[in-house]
């Protein structure tokens, strides 16, 4: 028995399966299958194998349609619709099995959530009723009985293929507004036949799917049913209906998998794909309720971010299986580190969605904190460099720390010089607001890992050309980062003016009425934190109010804007800050109209700019020299983010 995590590493019986522990890599579309045919690729095998090596008991492939004509929702989605797919599926199963894990696949029909560009020619999106989605398909065809019968048989056909390919589990995706969930939900099922109206009727179609699968393959494959305990949307399904359905389905399924929300409507996506604004473990209460009425294992999922949280949930009897996707990708050895009693070495997930959100744009998955994710075939091992070098890294922000860690993995002698008295750069202040606990955990891990990696760390050390000449490095990595923009606005140095980092960190007092100048991510997040403290906050920017924070990943942005509205943050767009006075700000709009806004405190959040001049000066001192992070313009032209800092540093340093 593992002393620190006895419940996590306890085996579990689910139907005929014995799971080696209680951890499941939950469905995550990686877009590694062939984008044209959905065939298994080497990249997909490596990605799923990487998760199996992690140590979890179950590895689940994300959203996989049973109907390629009307039911797909992602490019690069795996195909299980043809007998010719079985050979490739078998390779996937073999790769996962060799690490002692069980392989599962999330099988669905997207219904009204189908990606419009994946509909086959001549086909419409389909659903229980003709109700379109707010931002997706414009027309949804109400299914007739022959179509329903055909989809039921397609589920059974796919189950048979999975059995032949030696898959262990078939996850039936009945959550998040997909077709099965749409039939069950009063929000989207307005039928008047035997599939609509009462709960008994609304559950008929998903029950027929389960019955057809069992009739076809018996107990040769375990069934895990994924369901939204609460769709959150007004008029949607609630917990009582969810539990009633699961009790009816229990004879046919081996695991109940509890989630929430709707992925077919961006307004409720944050409950399904939670950004860092959501609390941790937000679905556990639903799993606990399910355990009270079911006699089969119950899985919980949703921002369970640490192995300690997993252990506590299991120890308290609130669930039997812990589902994690992003934390497993953030650290490819999560279970192994926990088993060895070293949970503090597990790299935390930011819940930022910057990398894993790639799949919504048809790109393969990445991870902001783990540059290996999505490229497991190329970087399965970080090999030692053929020639060990002395490398000087300038700057101890996220890019500098990733550079140091990667260089040490490759066997180089590394010296890191940081001008200030701490590592972390701007990340320390950016993570100070209350809802960024994930960033604070990551920063703590990043600093400690850097300090412990064997590099020489010099704080309070400003690098000059003379110092570089004295050290005589073989290679130089410049990661001097960026600094806050401070445009030449009259009054910007006034006593009532503070920077966004000073506001976030609480370094200076802030009055009740606050104007935040800048509607980018840092400005909007600062505004939210201040509003949650009870401040009266207005955000002003030259761009339209509806475009504020537009570079943020859309699901995270949706929730940020919802929270700002709920907390009374006022947004004023299409205005320029002409002057800051002791009473507030003077603005001018696009029609040259002037207005004054009163405030006790003015927060400047005009973004950041890279330290180009310093970087270029240092770069000339060593023949082999590189820029990473914010001063790497190939990356910085896109965004000043932790994702880009880490990836640019890794991509260069893994080759030195």
N, C-alpha and C positions, 0 to 999 in steps of 0.2 A: 504493500500500500504506500502511495506517495504521501509523505507526512504533511506537506504544505497544502496539497490539493487532493485530499482523499476522495471527494465526491466527483471531481472532474475526471479522474482516472479510474473510476469504477466501471466495469463492464455493464452492458445493458442488453436485455433480450427484447427484440422487437419482431413479433411474429416468429418466423423461423431463423431470423438473423441474430447473431451475437455481435454487438458493437463493442470494440475494444475499449472505448471510453465514451464520454458524453458530449464530445465536440463535433460539430458539423460545419463544414465549409458550405455556406448557404448559396443559393443560386446567384450567380454573377455572370452575365453575358460578357464574354471577352472579345467577341468579334474576330476570333482566330480561325473559324471555319472558312472554307472558301466562300467569298462574297457572292459568287454566282450560283454555286450548286449546293452549298452547305456541307460539302464533304469534309471529313476529318483531315487536318493538316498536321505536319510535324510541330508547328507552333502551338496548336491546341493540345496535342499530346504532352508537350513540355509544360504548358501552363497547368494542366490538370495534374500532371505528375508532380509538379512543384508543390501543389497544395496537399497531395498525398504524403509527400516527404515531410511536410510540416508536422504531421503526427495526428491529424484529426481522424476520427473514426469513419466519417462519411464525407465524400467529396461530391458536390452536386453541380452539374452543368446547368447554366442559366437558360432562361426562356427558350424553349424548343417547340416549334409548332407541330401539331399533328396534321395540319391542313395547309400546304404551301400555296394554295390558290387564294384563300381569304383569311388566313389566320396568323401570318408572320408579323413580327414587330421590330426586327433589327437586321441590318446587314451583318453578314458574318455569323449568322445564327446556324447552329448545327442542324443537319437534316436527319430525320429518322423516318421519312415518309416513303422510302423505297427499299426493297429487299437488297438492292445493290449497296445500301449504306451499311449493311451488317458487317462487312469486312473491316471497314474503318472503325466502326464502333467497338469491334472486338479489340483492336489495337489500343483504344482508349481504356477499355476495361483492364486489359493486361497491364498497362502502365500503372494504373491506380492500385490494382491488386498486389503488385509486387512490393508495395510498401505497407501492406496489411490493412488498407482502408477499403471501405465499400464504396461503389460508384453508383451515383444516382443522376437522374436528369429531370429537370422541371418541364413537364409536358403541358402544353396549353393550346387553346385556340384563342387568339387575341380578341376576337369579336369586334366590337366597336372601337377597340384600341389598336386595330391593325394599322401598320405604317402605310399610308396611302400609296407611297412609291413602291411597295412590295405587293400590292394587289395585282393578280394576274389579269391580263387583258380580257375585258368583257365581264369581269367579276366585280361585285359590290362588297363593301363591308357588310357584315351580318350581325344580328343581335336578336334578343328576344322580342324587342319592339323597335320601331323606327325612331330612335333617339340619337342624334349625332353628338359627337364630342365637341367641347368648346373650341379646341384648337387643332383637331385632327380631321377625320373624314367629315365631309359635308352631308353625306347621305348614308343611312344605314338601312339595309333591307331586312324586314322582319322575316325570320326563318319560318319556313313551312315544314310540315311533318316529314316529307321525304328528305329534305336537307338535314333535319335534326337526326334522322335515322342514319344518314350517311356519316355525319360527324361522330356519332356514337361508335360506329364501326371503325372509323379511322383511329380513334383512341385505342380500341382493342387491337387493331392491326399493329400499331406502334408498340403496344405492350408486348406483342408476340415477337417483334423484331428485337426488342431489348432483351427478352429472355434468351433468344438465340445468340445474342452478342455477349451474354453472360453478365449483364448488368444486375445489380443487387436490389435496387430500389427504383421505383417510378414515382416521382413526385407529381401529383395531379394539382395543377395550379388553378385553384378556385377562388383566388383572392384578387384584390386590386382592380376590380372592374373588368377583368377578362371574361370570356364568354360564359363559363360556368358560374362565376360570381355574379355576372349580370342577370342571369336567370334567377338566381337566388334573391337578388336585391329588389325591394319594392321601388327603389329609385329608378331602375331601368327596365323592369319587367311590368308592363302594363297590359299583358295579354288577358284575353277573356276565355281561352280554351283551358285544357287540363294542365297546361304549363304555367298558368298565371292565376293571380288572385290570392288564394290562401297560401300560407307557408307550405302546407303539404303539397300543393300544386307547384309552387315555385322551386321546391327542392327535387321535383320529379326528374328533370333533365340530368343534373349532376348525379343523382342516384342511379339513373339508367346507365350512365357512363361507367360508374364503379361496378355495377352488376355485369355489364358487358365485358369489362376487363377480366373480372374474376371468372366469368363463364369461359373465356378464351384461354387464360393461362393459369387459372387456379391460384395456388400459393407459391408458384415458381418464382415470383418476384414480389417483394414487399411494396406496399402502397403507402405513401405519405401524402396526406391531403393538406394543402396550403389554403388558408382561409383568412379573410379580413374579419376580425372579431367586431370591429366597428369601422364602417366606411367613412366616418367623420362628416361627410357631406350631408347637408339637410335632406331628410327623406330617405337616406341610405339605410343599409342594414345595421342593426345593433346587436349587442352581445347576446341577448336572449334568443334571437333567431339563429345566430351562429351556433350556440350550444345545442339548440334543438336539432339542427341539421347534423351536427357531429354525433349526437346520440343515435340518430337514424343511420348514419354512415358507419358507425363503429364496427359492425360485423364484417365490413368489407375492407377496412383500412387497418394499418399496423401502427401508424404514427399520425397524430394530429399536430399540424404546424401552424402556429398562431401568429398572424401579422395584423396590420390595420391599413386603412387608407385606400385611395384610388390612384392608380398610376395613369389612368386614361384622362384625368383632369388635372392640369398643372396646379390648381388651387389646393389639391389634396395630396399631391406628390410628396411634399416634405414629410408626411406621416409614414409614407412607404419607403422613401429613399431619404433618410433624415440627415440634414446638414448639422453643423455643430451648434446651431441655435436650439435644437431639440434636446430635452433632457436624456440622460442615459437610461437604458432599460425600460423604455416607455411602453412596451407590450407585455411586460412580465405580469401585470395585474390580470390581463386577459388569460394568459396561460394558467395562472393560479386558479382562476374561475373554471377553466376547462378541466383541470385536474380533479375538481370537486365532483364532476359528473361523469368522467370517463374512466375506463379501466385499461386503456392503452397508453403507451408513452406519449407525452406532450412535449413538443419542441417550442421554444420561444426564440424570438429574433427581434432585432431593432435596437441599434446603438448600445449593444453590450460590448463595451470597449476594452475591458481588461479581464485577465484570467481570474483576478480576485473577485470581480463582479460575478463571473460565471460560477465560481465556487460557492459564493454566498447564495445565489439563486437556487442552486442544487441542494445545498445544505438546509435551506429553509423549506424545501419541498415544494417550491413554486413551479418547477418544471423538471423534466427528465433529461432533456437534450438542450444544449446551448448552441444556437446558430450564430455564427460570425462569418462575415465575408471580408470586409475591409481590414479589420485587425489582422486577419490571416495573411492578407497581401502586404500589409505594412511590415510585417516581420515573417519571413519564410521559415522560421524555426520556433514559432510561438509555443506549441505544445512541448517541443523538445527542451526549450529553456525552462518552461514551467516544471517539467518532469525532473530536471536536474536541480530544481530548487533555486533558480536564478531569474525570478520574474522581473526583477529590476532591470535586466538587460534586454527585455522585450521592447522593440521599437514601437512607440505608440502611433496610432492612426489619428490624423487630424480631422477626419470627417469633413474634409473640404470639398470633396467631389470633383476636384480639378482634373484628376487623372482618370478615375473610374468613370467619370461623366463623358469621357471621349466616345463611349459606345453610342451615345445619342446623336453623334455626328458621323456615324459610320466608320469610326476609327478604332483600332485595337486598343485594348485597355492598358492604362499605365497607372502609376501610383506616385503621388507627390513626394513621399518620404522614402520610397524604395524603387530606385531606378531600374532594378532588375525585372520588375513585374512587366509582363508582356513580352519580355526578351529573354526568357529562361533558357532557350536553346543556345543563345550566344553567350550568356553570362551565368551559366549554371554554376560555374566556379570562377572566382576571381583569381587568376593565375599570377604567380610571382613574375615580376619583370625579369627579362634575361640579364639585364645589368642594373644593379642597385645604384641609385643616384641620391645625391644630397639635394633635396627640394625645399625651397623657401616658399611658404604660403603667407601672403600678406592679407590680413583681414580675417576676423573670427566670427563673421556672420554665418548664416546657414550654408552659403556656398563654400566659404572657407573651411567650415567644419566637415562638410561632405568631402571636400578635396583631401583634407588631412586623413580622414578615415579610409578613403579609397587608396591613397598613396601608401599608407601603412599596410593595408591588406596586400599590396603588391610588393612589399618588402623594401620600400625606400626609406632612407633616413630623412625625417621631416622636421623642419622648424616652422612653427606658426607664430607670427607676430601680430598682436592686436593692440591698437592704439589706446583703447580704453582699459578700464580695470575689470572688464568682464567679457565673456564670450556671448554671442547671440545677436549682436547688431540691433537692428530695429525690431527684431522679432520679440524681444523682451517687453518693449512697450506695447507693441501691437497685440500681445496676448494678455494684457493686463485687465481688460474688461471682464466682468464676471462670467459671461457665457462662453469664454474661450478657455475653459479648463483643459480641453484637448491640446491646445497649442502650448499651454504652460507645462503640461506633462511631457510633450514632445521636446520642448526646449530644455527641460531638466535632463531628459535622456540624452539629447544631442550633446549638451555640454559635458555630461559625465562620460559619455562614450569617447568623446574627443580627448578629454583629460586622461583617460585610461588606456588609450590606444598605443602608447609608446612614443608619441611625438614629443618634441621639446616645445613647451608652450611658454611664450613670453608675453605677459600682459603689460600694459602701460608702456608699450614699445612702439614708437613711430618709426617706420622704415624709411630710410633715406638712401639715395644712391651710394653714399659713403658706407653705410651699413652693409648694403648688398655686396660692395667690393670687399668688405672685411670678411663676410661669411663665405663668399665665393661659391654660391650654389651651382650645381650642374643644371638645374631647371628652376624656373620662377613661375609661381601661380599667383596672379593678382586677383584678389577678391575683396576689393575695397568698398564694394557696395554702392549705396546711394544715400542721399540726404534729402531732407524735406525742402520743397520749393518755398521760397519766400519772395514773392514778386514785389516790385517797388510800388507799393500802395501807400498813399499818405496815411499815417497813423498806425502802420502795421507793427510798430515797436511800442505802442502804447501800453500803459500799465494794465489795461483790461483785456489785453490780447495774449492768448497762450496758443501753443502748438497742439496739434491733435495728439502727439505722444505725451505731452504734459497732461492733457485732459484724461487720456486713457489710464495713465499711471497714477493719477491723483497727485502729481507733483506740485500743483498750484491750486489755490482755492478757486471755486467756480460759483458764480451767482445763480439766482433762480432763473432768470431769463437769459437764454443762451442762443447766439447765432453761430452756426457752423458754416464756414465759407468753404464750399467744396462738396459736391454730391457724388464723389467716387466711393469706393468701398470703405476706405478709412474714415471718411467723413460721415457716411451713413451709419456705420457701426458705432462710431463715437456718439452720434446723435441718439441712437437707440439706447446705449448704456446710460446716457445722461437722462433721457426721458424715463427710463426705468427707475432712476433715483428720485423722480418727481420733479425734474427740471422742465421748464417750458422751452421747447427747442424748435428752432426754425433752421432749415438747411437751404442755402442759396447757391445757385450755380448758373453759369452762362448757358448750359444745355437745357432743353425742356425737362420739366419735372419727371415726365414719364420715362426719360432716358437715363435718369440718375442710376449709377452703379451698374450700367449696362454690360460691363465686361465680366461681371461675376457670373458663375455658372447658373443657369436659369432656375433650377430647382431651389438652390440656396437663396438666390435673389428673390424668388417668390415669397419665401418665408420671411426674409429680412424686411421686405416691403410690408408684408402683412403685420409683422410685429411693430414696425414703425407707426403704421396707421393705428393699431390698437393702443399704442402708448402716446398717441397725440402728437407725433412729430409732424410738423408742417413743412412742406416742400415748396420752394418758390424758384421756378426755373426761368430761363431766358432773361436773366438779369446779371449785370456785371458789378462787382464791388469797386466803386470809385474811390471811397474814402472810409476809413475807420475812425470814429470819433470816440470821445469819452462816454457818449450816450448810446452808441451802437454803430450802425453802418449806413452809408449813403450808397444807394443803388441807382443804376440806370438800365432801362430795358431796351429792347430792340427798336422801339419807336422813339428813343431818346427822352422818354419820360423819366423823371427822377422821383425817388421815394426814399423815405427814411424809416429804418427799423430800429427800435430801441432794444437795448440789451445790457445786461450787467457784465457779461463776459462774451468775448468774441473768440471763437476757436478757428484757427487757420488750418485747413486740410486741402491744400492745393496740389497734393500728390508729391512725388519724389523725382529726383533727377540723379542720374549716375555720376560718379566722381571720375569723369573721363580724363580730365587734365592730369590728375594724379596717376591714374592707371597708365596713361600713355607715357608719362615720364619714367615710371618704374620699368615699364616694358622694354625700354631701350637699353637696360643695364645688363641683360643676360641674353645670349643668342637663342637659347631655348626658353621662351617665355609665353605665357598664356593668360588670357583674361577669362574669368568665369563669373557667373552670377549677374548682377545688375549692370556690370560694365562690359559684359559680353553682348554686343548689340544684336547678334543673330537671335539671341534669346530675349533681351530686354525690349526689343521692338514689339514683342507680343504683350508682355506684362511683367511687372515687378512682383513676382510671387515666390513662395517657398518651393513650389513645384519646379519652376524654371531655374531657380538657384541650385537646387539639388541636382537636377538633370544636367545642366550645363557643366557643373563641376565634375560629376561622375563621368560624363561622356569624354571629357578631356583627360582626366586623371587615370582612368582605366587603361589609357593607351600610353602613358608616359613610361 
